Structures are given as structure tokens and as C-alpha cells.
Amino acid sequence: SVASDLISQGIHFDANHEYDLFYPITKEAVQRVLKKMLMFSLSINEREGGAESSCNQTTISAAARFSGPLIKIVIVDDDILSNLALRNMIESTKQYGVISFYNGVEVCNFFEEQHTDIGLIIMDFEMPERGGLEATTHIRKVEFEKRKKPVPIIGLTGHESGSVRDKCIQAGMNDVLSKPVKKLAILKHLSQYLCQQ
């Protein structure tokens, strides 16, 4: 089941919480249940860490906000499972802290306030509300206007087309990885771009 898959990755849920799916199962219903499960698990992690619990509708990552001395990595991917998998890959190194967003609007709003503390951004190509290209262009504009050093942005795409990669680079991304992303590949890119800073 979905719950058992997430539990196998180290996420545990209160026995009193029920996450029901009814037939016919739709993609929207699965996304809704996964979002509830993720928000609940992240709020549990926050309480265990002594931080104030804070979740809101505009950004699930309010419950996953970063604190501590580790390098801050931002993940922007509307696919909840992909976002979670990337987060687990990166946090398993104990070298990086992760902040997750689920569309380009969220990360652009966050970047305008927190851009000085971000080490690297992992940006999905296709997302609702504001896609990866538009979000990257906005981030580069903010950096230019505030005369800040550009933050490395690694694009993610499920497309094999070279034209998609070209669009990502033209928008201001530093590199592009194909989905599904392997742990070795993402950690290699983190090391490569963060060592250049």
C-alpha cells in the first residue's frame, strides 16, 4: 500500500489517523491522501525536534522548514513521492538540510525573502501554477535586481528531448537531470556545484 511504502522509508503515522481511498481510485484522490500523510509526518518530525508546528495551505513546506547549520537545499517538485524521495536521498548524507516546495509560485515567494541562505535549488521542469522555466527566470531576475550571486539551479525533467534541456539552460538553470533521478547523480551534482561556491 501507499502507507506501507512510505513507512518503509522511515515515515510513521499515528494509529488513530485514517487515510482512506475509495474505488474508483483517482490520481487526485491519491495526491490528496499523500499530501495529508506527508503534512502529518512532517508535523510529527517538527514536534519531536522541539520546533513550533506550523502547516498552511499555501506551502506544505512550512511544516518542513529548515533550521540548523547545514547547507540549505531547496527541492521544487509537484510530484509528492518524487519530492519525498529526493529529500530522503539528500538528508541521508547528514550534510544538507532540505526545504520542499510543490510549485513555482511557492519557491519564488520564498526566494524573494530567503535567497541569501540557499545553497542550491532542484527545480522540476513541469509544475502547476508556475513551471520550472518561469520560476527559474524569476529567480534569476531577483538575483540580478538585488545584485546577489546566482544560486545553482539543477533542473529535473522526464523528457528525453534535447530541446527541453536547452530551454532549461536558456532560462538560467545550471544543469539538467533526467527522471527518475539516481542518488549517486544528485549527490554528485550537489558536491560539484556547492564546491564551486
C-alpha positions in Angstrom: 0.0 0.0 0.0 1.0 3.7 -0.2 1.2 3.9 3.6 3.4 0.9 3.9 5.7 2.1 1.1 6.2 5.4 3.0 6.6 3.7 6.3 9.3 1.6 4.8 11.2 4.8 4.1 11.1 5.8 7.8 7.8 7.6 8.0 5.4 6.6 10.7 1.8 7.6 11.2 -0.4 7.7 14.4 -2.6 4.7 14.6 -5.6 6.9 15.1 -5.2 8.6 11.8 -7.0 7.0 8.8 -6.2 7.7 5.2 -8.9 6.1 3.1 -9.2 5.7 -0.6 -12.4 4.6 -2.2 -13.0 3.0 -5.5 -12.7 4.1 -8.2 -9.3 5.5 -7.1 -8.3 8.6 -9.0 -5.0 10.4 -9.3 -6.4 13.4 -7.5 -7.6 11.2 -4.5 -4.2 9.6 -4.2 -2.4 13.0 -4.3 -4.8 14.3 -1.6 -4.2 11.4 0.7 -0.4 11.5 0.2 -0.4 15.3 0.9 -2.3 14.7 4.2 0.1 11.9 5.1 3.2 14.0 4.3 1.9 17.0 6.2 1.1 14.9 9.2 4.5 13.1 9.2 6.4 16.4 8.9 4.5 18.0 11.7 5.4 15.0 13.9 9.1 15.4 13.0 8.8 19.1 13.9 7.3 18.5 17.3 10.0 15.9 18.1 12.7 18.4 17.1 11.2 21.0 19.5 10.1 23.4 16.8 6.7 25.0 16.6 4.3 23.1 14.4 3.2 25.2 11.5 1.4 24.0 8.4 -0.6 26.1 6.0 -2.3 25.6 2.7 -0.1 27.7 0.5 3.1 25.8 1.3 3.3 22.3 2.8 7.0 23.0 3.5 6.0 25.3 6.4 6.0 22.1 8.3 9.4 21.2 6.9 11.1 24.5 7.3 14.9 24.3 7.8 16.8 25.2 10.9 20.5 24.5 11.7 24.0 24.9 10.3 23.7 22.5 7.4 23.7 23.8 3.8 20.2 24.5 2.7 18.9 22.6 -0.4 15.6 23.6 -1.9 13.5 21.0 -3.8 10.7 22.2 -6.1 8.6 19.3 -7.5 4.8 18.9 -7.6 5.1 15.1 -7.5 4.9 14.3 -3.8 6.6 11.0 -4.0 9.4 12.3 -6.2 9.8 15.2 -3.8 10.0 12.9 -0.8 12.4 10.5 -2.5 14.8 13.4 -3.3 14.5 14.7 0.2 15.4 11.3 1.6 18.4 10.9 -0.7 19.8 14.3 0.3 19.1 14.2 4.0 20.6 10.7 4.3 24.1 12.3 3.8 23.7 14.3 7.0 25.4 17.2 5.1 22.4 19.1 3.9 19.1 20.4 5.1 16.1 20.3 2.8 13.1 22.6 2.2 10.4 21.2 -0.1 8.0 23.2 -2.3 5.4 21.8 -4.7 5.1 24.6 -7.3 7.0 27.5 -8.7 4.9 30.1 -7.0 5.8 28.9 -3.6 9.5 28.8 -4.2 9.5 32.2 -5.9 7.8 33.8 -2.9 10.2 32.1 -0.5 13.2 33.1 -2.6 12.4 36.7 -2.5 12.7 36.6 1.3 15.3 33.9 1.9 17.6 33.9 -1.2 20.8 34.6 0.8 20.5 31.3 2.7 20.0 28.9 -0.1 22.9 26.7 -1.3 21.2 25.0 -4.3 17.8 24.6 -5.9 16.5 21.4 -7.6 13.7 22.5 -9.9 11.2 20.3 -11.8 10.5 21.3 -15.4 6.7 20.8 -15.4 4.6 22.1 -12.5 1.2 23.7 -11.9 0.7 27.4 -11.4 4.3 28.3 -12.4 6.6 25.9 -14.1 10.3 25.4 -13.7 11.3 27.6 -16.6 9.2 30.6 -15.4 10.3 30.1 -11.8 14.0 30.0 -12.8 13.6 33.1 -14.9 12.0 34.9 -11.9 14.7 33.8 -9.5 17.5 35.0 -11.9 15.7 38.3 -12.2 15.5 38.7 -8.4 19.2 37.9 -8.1 20.1 40.5 -10.8 18.0 43.2 -9.2 19.4 42.6 -5.7 23.0 42.0 -7.1 23.2 38.6 -5.5 25.4 35.7 -6.5 23.4 33.3 -8.6 22.2 30.2 -6.7 22.9 26.9 -8.7 19.7 25.5 -10.1 19.5 21.9 -11.2 16.6 21.1 -13.5 14.6 17.8 -13.4 12.7 16.5 -16.4 11.0 13.4 -17.6 11.6 14.4 -21.2 14.3 12.9 -23.3 14.3 15.7 -25.8 17.5 17.8 -26.1 15.3 20.8 -26.8 13.9 20.6 -23.2 17.4 20.7 -21.8 18.3 23.6 -24.0 15.2 25.5 -22.7 16.2 24.9 -19.1 19.7 26.1 -19.7 18.5 29.2 -21.5 16.1 30.0 -18.6 19.1 30.1 -16.3 19.4 26.6 -14.9 23.0 25.3 -14.5 22.3 21.7 -15.4 19.5 19.2 -16.0 19.0 15.7 -14.7 16.5 13.2 -16.2 13.9 11.5 -14.1 13.9 9.1 -12.3 16.9 10.6 -10.6 19.6 8.3 -9.1 21.0 9.1 -5.7 24.6 9.0 -7.0 23.8 11.5 -9.7 22.1 14.0 -7.4 24.8 13.8 -4.8 27.5 14.2 -7.4 25.8 17.4 -8.7 25.4 18.8 -5.2 29.1 18.2 -4.5 30.1 19.7 -7.8 28.1 22.9 -7.6 28.4 23.6 -3.9 32.2 23.2 -4.1 32.3 26.0 -6.6 30.8 28.5 -4.2 
